[in-house]
Amino acid sequence: MWNAFHALLEAKFHENPYDHRIAPSPIIAEILEKMANVIGASGLGGKEWAQWLELAPDRREWRVALNHVRLEQEWLDEPHANRVEYAKRLLSPFRVGETLIERFLSEALEMKRV
């Protein structure tokens, strides 16, 4: 389970992905969420697992997700609720509260203007 989780995570947050459809995929997001929950419940992730799942803007995954947004800007024209759901899928399996989602959307919109 651990290796499969990391393989999917690397495919999703690769800095130069071969297939850009992986990152926002609802299926991949759901699988990673379920795997993260199993890893946490089983203790495979260790004591720091919950903390590791808390995404912060200084993490590589945040940067990679923003880069994906730069390549796929069409979703930024969607209604706000759709943008929030897209961002949650893009950032899955990481735990991102409403404040960080709004920050992510703000940074993504700023990138669109540039």
Biotite code that builds the C-alpha atoms (Angstrom):
import biotite.structure as struc

atoms = struc.array([
    struc.Atom([0.000, 0.000, 0.000], chain_id="A", res_id=1, res_name="MET", atom_name="CA", element="C"),
    struc.Atom([2.789, 2.394, 0.986], chain_id="A", res_id=2, res_name="TRP", atom_name="CA", element="C"),
    struc.Atom([4.640, 2.017, -2.333], chain_id="A", res_id=3, res_name="ASN", atom_name="CA", element="C"),
    struc.Atom([1.473, 2.300, -4.398], chain_id="A", res_id=4, res_name="ALA", atom_name="CA", element="C"),
    struc.Atom([0.531, 5.471, -2.518], chain_id="A", res_id=5, res_name="PHE", atom_name="CA", element="C"),
    struc.Atom([3.908, 7.048, -3.207], chain_id="A", res_id=6, res_name="HIS", atom_name="CA", element="C"),
    struc.Atom([3.829, 6.005, -6.862], chain_id="A", res_id=7, res_name="ALA", atom_name="CA", element="C"),
    struc.Atom([0.445, 7.676, -7.365], chain_id="A", res_id=8, res_name="LEU", atom_name="CA", element="C"),
    struc.Atom([1.552, 10.721, -5.386], chain_id="A", res_id=9, res_name="LEU", atom_name="CA", element="C"),
    struc.Atom([4.658, 11.109, -7.544], chain_id="A", res_id=10, res_name="GLU", atom_name="CA", element="C"),
    struc.Atom([2.609, 10.738, -10.727], chain_id="A", res_id=11, res_name="ALA", atom_name="CA", element="C"),
    struc.Atom([0.170, 13.380, -9.500], chain_id="A", res_id=12, res_name="LYS", atom_name="CA", element="C"),
    struc.Atom([2.761, 15.865, -8.236], chain_id="A", res_id=13, res_name="PHE", atom_name="CA", element="C"),
    struc.Atom([5.533, 15.283, -10.763], chain_id="A", res_id=14, res_name="HIS", atom_name="CA", element="C"),
    struc.Atom([7.191, 18.543, -11.789], chain_id="A", res_id=15, res_name="GLU", atom_name="CA", element="C"),
    struc.Atom([7.235, 17.522, -15.443], chain_id="A", res_id=16, res_name="ASN", atom_name="CA", element="C"),
    struc.Atom([4.283, 15.145, -15.893], chain_id="A", res_id=17, res_name="PRO", atom_name="CA", element="C"),
    struc.Atom([3.828, 13.067, -18.987], chain_id="A", res_id=18, res_name="TYR", atom_name="CA", element="C"),
    struc.Atom([0.034, 13.125, -18.569], chain_id="A", res_id=19, res_name="ASP", atom_name="CA", element="C"),
    struc.Atom([-1.517, 16.328, -17.204], chain_id="A", res_id=20, res_name="HIS", atom_name="CA", element="C"),
    struc.Atom([-4.872, 14.606, -16.688], chain_id="A", res_id=21, res_name="ARG", atom_name="CA", element="C"),
    struc.Atom([-3.615, 12.706, -13.641], chain_id="A", res_id=22, res_name="ILE", atom_name="CA", element="C"),
    struc.Atom([-3.350, 15.686, -11.276], chain_id="A", res_id=23, res_name="ALA", atom_name="CA", element="C"),
    struc.Atom([-6.998, 16.866, -11.399], chain_id="A", res_id=24, res_name="PRO", atom_name="CA", element="C"),
    struc.Atom([-8.510, 13.390, -11.843], chain_id="A", res_id=25, res_name="SER", atom_name="CA", element="C"),
    struc.Atom([-11.398, 12.804, -9.420], chain_id="A", res_id=26, res_name="PRO", atom_name="CA", element="C"),
    struc.Atom([-10.660, 9.066, -9.505], chain_id="A", res_id=27, res_name="ILE", atom_name="CA", element="C"),
    struc.Atom([-6.996, 9.540, -8.546], chain_id="A", res_id=28, res_name="ILE", atom_name="CA", element="C"),
    struc.Atom([-8.012, 12.049, -5.861], chain_id="A", res_id=29, res_name="ALA", atom_name="CA", element="C"),
    struc.Atom([-10.466, 9.563, -4.342], chain_id="A", res_id=30, res_name="GLU", atom_name="CA", element="C"),
    struc.Atom([-7.992, 6.679, -4.458], chain_id="A", res_id=31, res_name="ILE", atom_name="CA", element="C"),
    struc.Atom([-5.268, 8.770, -2.793], chain_id="A", res_id=32, res_name="LEU", atom_name="CA", element="C"),
    struc.Atom([-7.694, 9.958, -0.092], chain_id="A", res_id=33, res_name="GLU", atom_name="CA", element="C"),
    struc.Atom([-8.707, 6.379, 0.704], chain_id="A", res_id=34, res_name="LYS", atom_name="CA", element="C"),
    struc.Atom([-5.102, 5.187, 0.712], chain_id="A", res_id=35, res_name="MET", atom_name="CA", element="C"),
    struc.Atom([-4.052, 8.073, 2.984], chain_id="A", res_id=36, res_name="ALA", atom_name="CA", element="C"),
    struc.Atom([-6.836, 7.150, 5.419], chain_id="A", res_id=37, res_name="ASN", atom_name="CA", element="C"),
    struc.Atom([-5.802, 3.482, 5.452], chain_id="A", res_id=38, res_name="VAL", atom_name="CA", element="C"),
    struc.Atom([-2.125, 4.378, 5.929], chain_id="A", res_id=39, res_name="ILE", atom_name="CA", element="C"),
    struc.Atom([-3.038, 6.691, 8.801], chain_id="A", res_id=40, res_name="GLY", atom_name="CA", element="C"),
    struc.Atom([-5.363, 4.196, 10.463], chain_id="A", res_id=41, res_name="ALA", atom_name="CA", element="C"),
    struc.Atom([-2.856, 1.359, 10.161], chain_id="A", res_id=42, res_name="SER", atom_name="CA", element="C"),
    struc.Atom([0.051, 3.351, 11.531], chain_id="A", res_id=43, res_name="GLY", atom_name="CA", element="C"),
    struc.Atom([2.146, 2.877, 8.373], chain_id="A", res_id=44, res_name="LEU", atom_name="CA", element="C"),
    struc.Atom([2.717, 6.619, 8.156], chain_id="A", res_id=45, res_name="GLY", atom_name="CA", element="C"),
    struc.Atom([4.104, 6.905, 11.639], chain_id="A", res_id=46, res_name="GLY", atom_name="CA", element="C"),
    struc.Atom([3.381, 9.511, 14.287], chain_id="A", res_id=47, res_name="LYS", atom_name="CA", element="C"),
    struc.Atom([3.933, 12.414, 11.906], chain_id="A", res_id=48, res_name="GLU", atom_name="CA", element="C"),
    struc.Atom([1.427, 11.200, 9.298], chain_id="A", res_id=49, res_name="TRP", atom_name="CA", element="C"),
    struc.Atom([-1.376, 13.614, 10.146], chain_id="A", res_id=50, res_name="ALA", atom_name="CA", element="C"),
    struc.Atom([1.073, 16.504, 10.213], chain_id="A", res_id=51, res_name="GLN", atom_name="CA", element="C"),
    struc.Atom([2.606, 15.451, 6.882], chain_id="A", res_id=52, res_name="TRP", atom_name="CA", element="C"),
    struc.Atom([-0.849, 15.484, 5.288], chain_id="A", res_id=53, res_name="LEU", atom_name="CA", element="C"),
    struc.Atom([-1.321, 19.140, 6.249], chain_id="A", res_id=54, res_name="GLU", atom_name="CA", element="C"),
    struc.Atom([-0.323, 20.981, 3.095], chain_id="A", res_id=55, res_name="LEU", atom_name="CA", element="C"),
    struc.Atom([1.431, 24.338, 3.376], chain_id="A", res_id=56, res_name="ALA", atom_name="CA", element="C"),
    struc.Atom([2.250, 26.864, 0.644], chain_id="A", res_id=57, res_name="PRO", atom_name="CA", element="C"),
    struc.Atom([5.973, 26.270, 1.041], chain_id="A", res_id=58, res_name="ASP", atom_name="CA", element="C"),
    struc.Atom([5.681, 22.598, 0.048], chain_id="A", res_id=59, res_name="ARG", atom_name="CA", element="C"),
    struc.Atom([6.716, 21.219, -3.330], chain_id="A", res_id=60, res_name="ARG", atom_name="CA", element="C"),
    struc.Atom([3.231, 19.809, -3.918], chain_id="A", res_id=61, res_name="GLU", atom_name="CA", element="C"),
    struc.Atom([1.684, 23.291, -3.594], chain_id="A", res_id=62, res_name="TRP", atom_name="CA", element="C"),
    struc.Atom([4.133, 24.648, -6.172], chain_id="A", res_id=63, res_name="ARG", atom_name="CA", element="C"),
    struc.Atom([3.513, 21.751, -8.558], chain_id="A", res_id=64, res_name="VAL", atom_name="CA", element="C"),
    struc.Atom([-0.272, 22.156, -8.250], chain_id="A", res_id=65, res_name="ALA", atom_name="CA", element="C"),
    struc.Atom([0.041, 25.875, -9.043], chain_id="A", res_id=66, res_name="LEU", atom_name="CA", element="C"),
    struc.Atom([2.163, 25.013, -12.045], chain_id="A", res_id=67, res_name="ASN", atom_name="CA", element="C"),
    struc.Atom([-0.575, 22.664, -13.214], chain_id="A", res_id=68, res_name="HIS", atom_name="CA", element="C"),
    struc.Atom([-3.045, 25.551, -12.896], chain_id="A", res_id=69, res_name="VAL", atom_name="CA", element="C"),
    struc.Atom([-0.783, 27.660, -15.097], chain_id="A", res_id=70, res_name="ARG", atom_name="CA", element="C"),
    struc.Atom([-1.069, 25.024, -17.807], chain_id="A", res_id=71, res_name="LEU", atom_name="CA", element="C"),
    struc.Atom([-4.811, 24.418, -17.403], chain_id="A", res_id=72, res_name="GLU", atom_name="CA", element="C"),
    struc.Atom([-6.332, 27.863, -16.839], chain_id="A", res_id=73, res_name="GLN", atom_name="CA", element="C"),
    struc.Atom([-9.806, 27.199, -18.274], chain_id="A", res_id=74, res_name="GLU", atom_name="CA", element="C"),
    struc.Atom([-11.134, 26.078, -14.899], chain_id="A", res_id=75, res_name="TRP", atom_name="CA", element="C"),
    struc.Atom([-10.416, 29.527, -13.445], chain_id="A", res_id=76, res_name="LEU", atom_name="CA", element="C"),
    struc.Atom([-13.381, 30.883, -15.434], chain_id="A", res_id=77, res_name="ASP", atom_name="CA", element="C"),
    struc.Atom([-15.741, 28.450, -13.703], chain_id="A", res_id=78, res_name="GLU", atom_name="CA", element="C"),
    struc.Atom([-18.041, 29.523, -10.839], chain_id="A", res_id=79, res_name="PRO", atom_name="CA", element="C"),
    struc.Atom([-16.324, 29.774, -7.451], chain_id="A", res_id=80, res_name="HIS", atom_name="CA", element="C"),
    struc.Atom([-17.825, 26.531, -6.086], chain_id="A", res_id=81, res_name="ALA", atom_name="CA", element="C"),
    struc.Atom([-16.472, 24.605, -9.092], chain_id="A", res_id=82, res_name="ASN", atom_name="CA", element="C"),
    struc.Atom([-13.022, 26.169, -8.642], chain_id="A", res_id=83, res_name="ARG", atom_name="CA", element="C"),
    struc.Atom([-13.013, 25.117, -4.977], chain_id="A", res_id=84, res_name="VAL", atom_name="CA", element="C"),
    struc.Atom([-13.882, 21.513, -5.863], chain_id="A", res_id=85, res_name="GLU", atom_name="CA", element="C"),
    struc.Atom([-11.253, 21.449, -8.596], chain_id="A", res_id=86, res_name="TYR", atom_name="CA", element="C"),
    struc.Atom([-8.601, 22.805, -6.216], chain_id="A", res_id=87, res_name="ALA", atom_name="CA", element="C"),
    struc.Atom([-9.512, 20.185, -3.600], chain_id="A", res_id=88, res_name="LYS", atom_name="CA", element="C"),
    struc.Atom([-9.105, 17.419, -6.191], chain_id="A", res_id=89, res_name="ARG", atom_name="CA", element="C"),
    struc.Atom([-5.850, 18.919, -7.408], chain_id="A", res_id=90, res_name="LEU", atom_name="CA", element="C"),
    struc.Atom([-4.435, 19.092, -3.860], chain_id="A", res_id=91, res_name="LEU", atom_name="CA", element="C"),
    struc.Atom([-5.734, 15.703, -2.696], chain_id="A", res_id=92, res_name="SER", atom_name="CA", element="C"),
    struc.Atom([-4.770, 13.760, -0.562], chain_id="A", res_id=93, res_name="PRO", atom_name="CA", element="C"),
    struc.Atom([-3.491, 16.694, 1.444], chain_id="A", res_id=94, res_name="PHE", atom_name="CA", element="C"),
    struc.Atom([-5.621, 18.313, 4.103], chain_id="A", res_id=95, res_name="ARG", atom_name="CA", element="C"),
    struc.Atom([-6.346, 21.848, 3.030], chain_id="A", res_id=96, res_name="VAL", atom_name="CA", element="C"),
    struc.Atom([-8.817, 23.982, 4.955], chain_id="A", res_id=97, res_name="GLY", atom_name="CA", element="C"),
    struc.Atom([-11.009, 26.706, 3.529], chain_id="A", res_id=98, res_name="GLU", atom_name="CA", element="C"),
    struc.Atom([-8.427, 29.439, 4.189], chain_id="A", res_id=99, res_name="THR", atom_name="CA", element="C"),
    struc.Atom([-5.711, 27.605, 2.266], chain_id="A", res_id=100, res_name="LEU", atom_name="CA", element="C"),
    struc.Atom([-8.089, 26.743, -0.574], chain_id="A", res_id=101, res_name="ILE", atom_name="CA", element="C"),
    struc.Atom([-8.897, 30.438, -0.912], chain_id="A", res_id=102, res_name="GLU", atom_name="CA", element="C"),
    struc.Atom([-5.191, 31.277, -0.861], chain_id="A", res_id=103, res_name="ARG", atom_name="CA", element="C"),
    struc.Atom([-4.527, 28.672, -3.540], chain_id="A", res_id=104, res_name="PHE", atom_name="CA", element="C"),
    struc.Atom([-7.325, 30.086, -5.709], chain_id="A", res_id=105, res_name="LEU", atom_name="CA", element="C"),
    struc.Atom([-6.044, 33.602, -5.159], chain_id="A", res_id=106, res_name="SER", atom_name="CA", element="C"),
    struc.Atom([-2.516, 32.616, -6.215], chain_id="A", res_id=107, res_name="GLU", atom_name="CA", element="C"),
    struc.Atom([-3.924, 30.731, -9.210], chain_id="A", res_id=108, res_name="ALA", atom_name="CA", element="C"),
    struc.Atom([-5.979, 33.734, -10.303], chain_id="A", res_id=109, res_name="LEU", atom_name="CA", element="C"),
    struc.Atom([-2.951, 35.979, -9.885], chain_id="A", res_id=110, res_name="GLU", atom_name="CA", element="C"),
    struc.Atom([-0.960, 33.647, -12.147], chain_id="A", res_id=111, res_name="MET", atom_name="CA", element="C"),
    struc.Atom([-3.715, 33.939, -14.756], chain_id="A", res_id=112, res_name="LYS", atom_name="CA", element="C"),
    struc.Atom([-3.370, 37.729, -14.814], chain_id="A", res_id=113, res_name="ARG", atom_name="CA", element="C"),
    struc.Atom([0.365, 37.554, -15.436], chain_id="A", res_id=114, res_name="VAL", atom_name="CA", element="C"),
])
